[in-house]
Amino acid sequence: MTPIVLLTFKCVKCGRKFAATSRIACYVNPYTGEPIVCPDCGSEEIVEIETLQVG
């Protein structure tokens, strides 16, 4: 069983916290190739605040 990595991000612009699974190189969505953006304001200014490995 492969461990799951849960990353928690915080938007610098609006302060929203959100999560993504697996390690993301340069914060790029592995499915679309687009930068990960804040789901509320659409900003690309995000920081990783926590990493949790499960499994």
Phi, psi and omega per residue, in radians:
M1 nan 2.227 -3.138
T2 -1.450 2.300 3.114
P3 -1.166 2.610 3.107
I4 -1.772 2.319 3.083
V5 -1.832 2.148 3.127
L6 -1.868 2.083 -3.140
L7 -1.822 2.341 3.071
T8 -1.914 2.257 -3.124
F9 -2.004 2.759 3.030
K10 -2.295 2.327 3.095
C11 -1.347 2.249 3.131
V12 -1.229 -0.575 -3.058
K13 -1.299 -0.893 -3.040
C14 -1.968 -0.200 3.086
G15 1.544 0.008 -3.135
R16 -1.139 2.387 3.042
K17 -1.802 2.402 3.113
F18 -2.618 2.866 -3.031
A19 -2.152 2.745 3.050
A20 -2.508 2.659 3.112
T21 -1.744 2.610 3.132
S22 1.296 2.739 -3.127
R23 -1.238 2.264 -3.077
I24 -1.989 2.009 -3.134
A25 -1.223 2.132 3.109
C26 0.989 0.469 3.096
Y27 0.979 0.787 3.089
V28 -1.902 2.324 3.110
N29 -1.119 2.105 -3.085
P30 -1.180 -0.314 -3.102
Y31 -1.532 -0.606 -3.066
T32 -1.950 -0.334 -3.077
G33 1.391 -0.005 3.133
E34 -1.517 2.688 3.077
P35 -1.095 2.562 3.057
I36 -1.281 2.326 -3.117
V37 -2.172 2.788 3.086
C38 -1.113 2.285 3.140
P39 -1.190 -0.318 3.140
D40 -1.581 -0.952 -3.009
C41 -1.869 -0.170 3.098
G42 1.425 0.096 -3.122
S43 -1.228 2.525 3.046
E44 -1.601 -0.011 3.137
E45 -1.471 1.477 -3.127
I46 -2.171 2.692 3.091
V47 -2.255 2.537 3.067
E48 -1.421 2.195 -3.097
I49 -1.948 -0.311 -3.126
E50 -2.758 2.529 3.047
T51 -2.246 2.248 3.140
L52 -2.261 2.200 3.121
Q53 -1.809 2.205 -3.118
V54 -2.013 2.278 3.076
G55 1.884 nan nan
